[in-house]
Amino acid sequence: MKKNNEISPHIISLTVENRFGVLARISGLFSARGYNIDSLCVAETHDPTISKITLVVKGDKKILEQIYKQLNKLIDVIKVQDLTGTDFIERELALIKVNTATFTERQEVMQLVNIFRAKIVDVGKKSLTIELVGSGSKIQAMLELLKSFGIKELIRTGKIAISREFGKTKKGG
């Protein structure tokens, strides 16, 4: 059981007005108080006047309460929702360029791609580029297995998350 002063990651979903400078004001709020953002994703919603921001931040109960209060004070922020501890779906995207100099390496990487339900999105003479979508732990597991081949390049999105409407399932699943 976590104590009130224990630092833990929280996934915060923000609904904001899609206006110039909103992201700068939100990130400025964090930097001015010395808080770090571990992950940040922003995109327009089905309504072009509204954007969703998914933040992953770490802090104890006191810091998180301060973050929520400050975010709610911003005029362009419509809704602040901490998804941590609720039923939600989270995903990340990773593009991974892996060394595959030999036929055997290429075959082994292709087997991993199939096991992880990933996709090969580019084929080079000595590399494969893989697209993997899933939870952070799924991406981390595949990266661990691919390290032995040599990861030439890696790019990841941050987490995106949405609350579940019905049912009780594994959190973050």
For each residue, the residues with C-beta under 8 A, 3 or more apart:
1:
2: 6 8
3: 6
4: 60 61 62
5: 60 61 62
6: 2 3 60
7: 58 59 60
8: 2 58 84
9: 38 56 57 58 84
10: 56 57 58 59 64 82 84
11: 54 55 56 82 83 84 88 90 159 161
12: 54 55 56 57 67 68 71 80 81 82 83
13: 52 53 54 79 80 81 82 83 161 162 163
14: 26 52 53 54 55 71 77 79 80 81
15: 45 50 51 52 77 78 79 81
16: 22 26 50 51 52 53 76 77 78
17: 22 49 50 51 76 78
18: 22 44 48 49 50 51
19: 22 76
20:
21: 24 25
22: 16 17 18 19 25 26 51 74 76
23: 26 27 42 53
24: 21 27 28
25: 21 22 28 29 74 76
26: 14 16 22 23 29 30 53 71 74 77
27: 23 24 30 31 37 40
28: 24 25 31 32
29: 25 26 32 33 70 71 74
30: 26 27 33 35 36 37 57 67
31: 27 28 34 35
32: 28 29
33: 29 30 66 70
34: 31
35: 30 31 57 59 63 67
36: 30 57 58
37: 27 30 40 55 56 57
38: 9 56 57 58 158
39: 54 55 56 158 159
40: 27 37 53 54 55 56 158
41: 53 54 157 158 159 160
42: 23 51 52 53 54
43: 51 52
44: 18 48 50 51
45: 15 48 50 51 52
46:
47: 50
48: 18 44 45
49: 17 18
50: 15 16 17 18 44 45 47 78
51: 15 16 17 18 22 42 43 44 45
52: 13 14 15 16 42 43 45
53: 13 14 16 23 26 40 41 42
54: 11 12 13 14 39 40 41 42 158 159 160 161
55: 11 12 14 37 39 40
56: 9 10 11 12 37 38 39 40 158 159
57: 9 10 12 30 35 36 37 38 64 67
58: 7 8 9 10 36 38
59: 7 10 35 62 63 64 67
60: 4 5 6 7 63 64
61: 4 5 64 65
62: 4 5 59 65 66
63: 35 59 60 66 67
64: 10 57 59 60 61 67 68 82
65: 61 62 68 69
66: 33 62 63 69 70
67: 12 30 35 57 59 63 64 70 71
68: 12 64 65 71 72 80 82
69: 65 66 72 73
70: 29 33 66 67 73 74
71: 12 14 26 29 67 68 74 77 80
72: 68 69 77 80
73: 69 70 77
74: 22 25 26 29 70 71 77
75:
76: 16 17 19 22 25
77: 14 15 16 26 71 72 73 74 80
78: 15 16 17 50
79: 13 14 15
80: 12 13 14 68 71 72 77
81: 12 13 14 15 163
82: 10 11 12 13 64 68 85 86
83: 11 12 13 86 88 90 161 163
84: 8 9 10 11
85: 82 171
86: 82 83 163 164 171
87: 163 164 167 168 169 171
88: 11 83 161 162 163 164 171 172
89: 161 162 164 172 173
90: 11 83 135 136 159 160 161 172
91: 133 134 135 159 160 161
92: 133 134 135 136 139 156 157 158 159 160
93: 131 132 133 156 157
94: 130 131 132 133 139 142 143 154 155 156 157
95: 121 129 130 131 153 154 155 156
96: 129 130 132 142 143 146 151 153 154
97: 122 124 127 128 129 130 151 152 153 154
98: 109 127 128 129 130 146 149 150 151 152
99: 105 126 127 149 150 151 152
100: 105 106 109 126 127 128 149
101: 105 126
102: 105 106
103: 106 107
104: 107 108
105: 99 100 101 102 108 109 149
106: 100 102 103 109 110 128
107: 103 104 110 111
108: 104 105 111 112 149
109: 98 100 105 106 112 113 128 130 146 149
110: 106 107 113 114 120 128
111: 107 108 114 115
112: 108 109 115 116 118 142 145 146
113: 109 110 116 118 119 120 128 130
114: 110 111 117 118
115: 111 112
116: 112 113 132 134 138 141 142
117: 114 134
118: 112 113 114 130 131 132 133 142
119: 113 130 131 132
120: 110 113 123 128 129 130 131
121: 95 129 130 131
122: 97 128 129
123: 120 128 129
124: 97 127 128 129
125:
126: 99 100 101
127: 97 98 99 100 124 152
128: 97 98 100 106 109 110 113 120 122 123 124
129: 95 96 97 98 120 121 122 123 124
130: 94 95 96 97 98 109 113 118 119 120 121 142 146
131: 93 94 95 118 119 120 121
132: 93 94 96 116 118 119 138 139 142
133: 91 92 93 94 118
134: 91 92 116 117 138 139
135: 90 91 92 138 139 172 173
136: 90 92 139 140 159
137: 140 141
138: 116 132 134 135 141 142
139: 92 94 132 134 135 136 142 143 156
140: 136 137 143 144
141: 116 137 138 144 145
142: 94 96 112 116 118 130 132 138 139 145 146
143: 94 96 139 140 146 147 151 154
144: 140 141 147
145: 112 141 142 148
146: 96 98 109 112 130 142 143 149 151
147: 143 144 150 151
148: 145
149: 98 99 100 105 108 109 146
150: 98 99 147
151: 96 97 98 99 143 146 147 154
152: 97 98 99 127
153: 95 96 97
154: 94 95 96 97 143 151
155: 94 95
156: 92 93 94 95 139
157: 41 92 93 94 160
158: 38 39 40 41 54 56 92
159: 11 39 41 54 56 90 91 92 136
160: 41 54 90 91 92 157
161: 11 13 54 83 88 89 90 91 172
162: 13 88 89
163: 13 81 83 86 87 88
164: 86 87 88 89 167 169
165:
166:
167: 87 164
168: 87
169: 87 164 173
170: 173
171: 85 86 87 88
172: 88 89 90 135 161
173: 89 135 169 170
